[in-house]
Amino acid sequence: MKMLVVAVVLMTGLGQGAMAERVDGLKTYDLLFRDGTLDDVSRDAALTYSRAVTNTLKPEAAERDSGAIALTIDDSGQAPVALLEFRQGDKHRGLGKFPASVGNPMIMYFYETVVRDMAESAGGSPFYIRNRVKEALVQPSDVIAGQAEVGGESVPTQTIRLKPFADDPNRAQMQGFGDLELAVTMSEEVPGWYLSLEAGVPGEGAPLYHSRIAFEAQEVMP
């Protein structure tokens, strides 16, 4: 397989002098769930991502969920379909099929896995957790400008950070997950739009929970 693009995230935080633009909830949603992000992706290529998880409450779940994800597009039918596959060593399993015309389903996979991880680790209803996360996706946010190295070149990025449970009345019962923060970094220069998708819960000395999905490469399939 031939590597076409490799991306490495550089600094994007507000504390590092990055610029931020306040946008309304509609703009937040449109950036996170951008349409057409797979339109220019070659049907002969796979977008590959890594997922690394740490979870002090459920270390066995972190081991289970860390691995690689491949996105391919099948346009043999009436409409192109995006296929996601999870890979962990020699073990491969399908994660689902999604309409490619809508956009990159990695954002859906990201937030659904965070919802599941939180429900498994902290308890509580996954329906409640999912609804709170969905509400956060349509709230006003700061779009933070940054830079990343993609294919040896510095390119502009945009990062949105969300805290779905910051004002939740039940945060005291969430085993620390009331401090959950989501961060999505995007770039026009990255195939599929998403450079990284992160979820984190701070802890004493080390994160209580951290999940990071990072774009790795666009690879030509054999």
C-alpha positions in Angstrom: 0.0 0.0 0.0 1.2 3.5 -0.8 0.9 6.2 1.8 -0.4 9.4 0.2 -0.9 11.7 3.1 0.3 11.6 6.7 -0.9 14.2 9.2 0.6 15.3 12.5 -1.4 17.7 14.8 0.4 20.8 16.0 -0.7 23.2 18.7 -4.3 24.5 18.6 -5.1 25.6 22.1 -6.3 29.1 23.0 -3.5 29.3 25.6 -1.0 29.1 22.8 -2.0 32.3 21.1 -4.5 30.8 18.6 -7.4 32.9 17.2 -11.0 32.0 18.1 -14.2 33.0 16.4 -17.5 32.7 18.2 -20.2 31.0 16.0 -23.8 30.1 16.6 -25.2 26.6 17.1 -26.1 26.2 13.4 -22.5 27.0 12.3 -21.2 24.6 15.0 -23.3 21.8 13.7 -22.5 22.5 10.0 -18.8 22.4 10.7 -18.9 19.2 12.8 -21.2 17.4 10.4 -20.0 19.0 7.1 -21.7 17.6 4.0 -19.7 16.4 1.0 -16.4 15.7 2.8 -16.1 12.3 1.0 -16.9 13.6 -2.5 -13.3 14.0 -3.5 -12.0 10.8 -1.8 -10.7 8.3 -4.3 -12.8 5.1 -4.6 -9.6 3.2 -4.9 -8.3 4.4 -1.5 -8.9 3.9 2.2 -8.8 6.6 4.8 -7.1 5.2 7.9 -7.4 6.4 11.5 -6.0 5.3 14.8 -8.0 5.1 18.0 -6.2 5.1 21.3 -8.3 4.9 24.6 -7.3 5.1 28.2 -9.9 4.5 30.9 -9.0 4.1 34.6 -12.6 3.0 35.4 -12.7 0.3 32.7 -9.2 -0.5 31.5 -10.4 -3.7 29.8 -12.7 -1.6 27.6 -9.8 0.7 26.7 -7.8 -2.3 25.5 -10.8 -3.6 23.6 -11.4 -0.3 21.8 -7.9 0.8 20.9 -6.9 -0.1 17.3 -7.2 1.1 13.7 -10.2 2.2 11.6 -10.4 2.0 7.8 -13.0 4.0 5.8 -13.6 2.9 2.2 -16.3 3.9 -0.3 -18.3 1.5 -2.3 -20.1 3.1 -5.3 -21.2 -0.1 -7.0 -24.8 0.6 -6.0 -27.3 3.4 -6.8 -25.6 5.6 -4.3 -22.0 5.5 -2.8 -21.7 3.9 0.6 -19.0 4.6 3.2 -17.8 1.4 5.0 -16.1 1.5 8.4 -13.9 -1.4 9.6 -12.2 -1.7 13.0 -8.9 -3.5 13.0 -7.0 -4.8 15.9 -4.1 -7.0 14.9 -5.4 -9.8 12.7 -9.0 -9.2 13.9 -11.2 -7.1 11.6 -14.9 -6.3 12.1 -17.4 -4.1 10.3 -18.7 -1.0 12.1 -21.5 -0.1 9.7 -22.5 1.3 6.3 -23.3 5.0 5.8 -24.5 7.1 2.9 -21.2 8.7 1.6 -23.1 11.7 0.1 -23.9 13.0 3.6 -20.3 13.2 4.8 -17.7 11.4 6.8 -19.3 9.0 9.3 -16.3 9.2 11.6 -18.0 12.0 13.6 -21.0 9.7 14.3 -18.7 6.9 15.3 -16.8 9.2 17.6 -19.6 10.6 19.6 -21.5 7.2 19.7 -18.4 5.5 21.2 -17.9 8.3 23.7 -21.6 7.9 24.8 -21.1 4.1 25.1 -17.8 4.5 27.0 -19.4 7.0 29.5 -22.4 4.8 30.1 -20.2 1.7 30.7 -17.8 3.6 32.9 -20.0 5.9 34.9 -23.3 4.2 34.7 -26.5 6.1 33.8 -28.8 6.0 30.8 -27.0 6.0 27.4 -30.2 7.7 26.1 -29.7 10.6 28.6 -26.0 10.9 27.8 -26.6 10.8 24.0 -29.3 13.5 24.3 -27.0 15.8 26.3 -24.2 15.3 23.7 -26.6 16.0 20.8 -27.6 19.2 22.5 -24.0 20.3 22.8 -23.5 19.8 19.1 -25.9 22.6 18.3 -24.8 25.1 20.9 -22.7 28.3 20.1 -19.0 27.5 20.3 -15.6 29.0 19.7 -13.9 27.9 16.5 -10.2 27.9 17.3 -7.7 28.5 14.5 -4.5 26.4 14.4 -1.9 24.8 12.3 -1.0 21.1 11.5 1.6 19.4 9.4 0.0 17.4 6.6 2.2 15.7 4.0 5.2 17.8 5.1 3.3 21.1 4.8 1.8 23.4 7.4 -2.0 23.8 6.8 -4.7 25.7 8.6 -7.0 23.9 11.0 -10.2 24.6 13.0 -10.9 23.1 16.4 -14.2 23.1 18.2 -14.3 22.2 22.0 -17.5 21.2 23.7 -18.4 20.4 27.4 -21.8 18.7 27.2 -22.3 18.3 31.0 -20.8 21.5 32.3 -24.2 22.7 33.5 -25.9 19.4 33.9 -27.8 19.0 37.2 -26.7 15.4 37.5 -23.0 15.9 37.0 -22.2 15.0 40.6 -23.4 11.4 39.9 -21.3 11.0 36.8 -18.1 9.6 38.3 -16.1 12.5 37.0 -17.6 12.4 33.5 -19.3 15.7 34.3 -16.0 17.3 33.2 -16.0 15.5 29.8 -14.7 17.7 27.0 -14.9 16.9 23.3 -12.5 18.4 20.8 -12.8 18.0 17.0 -10.0 19.4 14.7 -10.8 19.8 11.0 -9.0 20.9 7.9 -9.8 21.4 4.3 -6.4 19.8 3.5 -7.2 16.5 5.2 -9.0 13.9 3.1 -12.3 13.3 4.9 -12.1 16.6 6.8 -11.4 15.3 10.3 -7.8 15.5 11.6 -8.5 14.4 15.1 -11.5 13.7 17.4 -10.8 13.7 21.1 -12.7 13.1 24.3 -11.2 13.6 27.7 -12.0 13.6 31.4 -9.3 14.9 33.7 -8.2 13.0 36.8 -5.6 13.2 39.5 -2.2 12.9 37.9 -3.6 11.3 34.8 -6.8 11.5 32.7 -9.7 9.5 34.1 -10.7 8.8 30.5 -9.2 9.8 27.1 -10.2 8.7 23.6 -8.4 10.0 20.5 -9.2 9.2 16.9 -6.5 10.6 14.6 -6.3 10.6 10.8 -3.3 8.6 9.7 -3.2 8.3 5.9 -5.0 7.9 2.7 -3.8 4.6 1.2 -4.2 3.1 -2.2 -5.9 -0.3 -1.9 -4.1 -3.2 -3.6 
